[in-house]
Amino acid sequence: MKNTGIISCIMLIGLSSAVLSQDSTMVPIKLELPKPMFIGTPQNLNVKNLQKPLGKPRPAFLAPAGTENVALGKTVYSSDDYPVIGEVEMITDGDKNAAEGSFVELGPFLQDVTVDLGANYKMYAIVFWHFHKQARVYFDVVVQTADDKDMTENVTTLFNNDIDNSSGFGVGKDMHYVETSEGKLIDAKGVTGRYVKLYSKGNTNNDLNHYIEVAVYGLPVK
């Protein structure tokens, strides 16, 4: 009987180790990128705190096995009820191309979009495309997650490049960047939440705001 008990304990320990190993397996997320619309380094972008181009493709982002885009087809809300171009539903339709008919154009000044994931998820990466038909830099880009639509419960700010606090979210320490077909990938570091909200305040070309796609890579909260 004693030997049987010892063997059972060993089997349980081995099973737990196997489950832990399975949960911690890290693999590249399945991120399909759209066709690039411009090539080369943009010139004469007089923007402070501007990130230098990497000069090569972005490295693959690793996340636990099973991680997928949980924003695909989910409900989107916007501060602009009547977009100049497009419909907000296009922001989670899976189309990342920059061609006409693939992007949403919101009004000037500070605007936002909110993706309702429908349930709480553990998020590992948030990838979004504003506009990559030409080289642009968007200002006051802020990305937050929360448990509620009003962004009052369990709020986490994952990205903020508002260097002068002109949008009221505090002085951001993240860098401005040039839009490309790779989109902007934010490491969400496993934060949990149901809503993802993205802000912007015009760009180097005009005062309008644009969104092509928002993807959220995560796993359901068990």
Secondary structure, 3 states (H helix, E strand, C coil): CHHHHHHHHHHHHHHHHHHHHHHCCEEECCCCCCCCCCCCCCCCCCCCCECCCCCCCCCCCEEECCCEECCCCCEEEECCCCCCECCHHHHHCCCCCCCCCCCEEECCCCEEEEEEEEEEEEEEEEEEECCCCCCCEECCCEEEEECCCCCCCCCEEEEECCCCCCCCCCCCCCCECECCCCCEEEEEEEEEEEEEEEEECCECCCCCEEECEEEEEEEECC
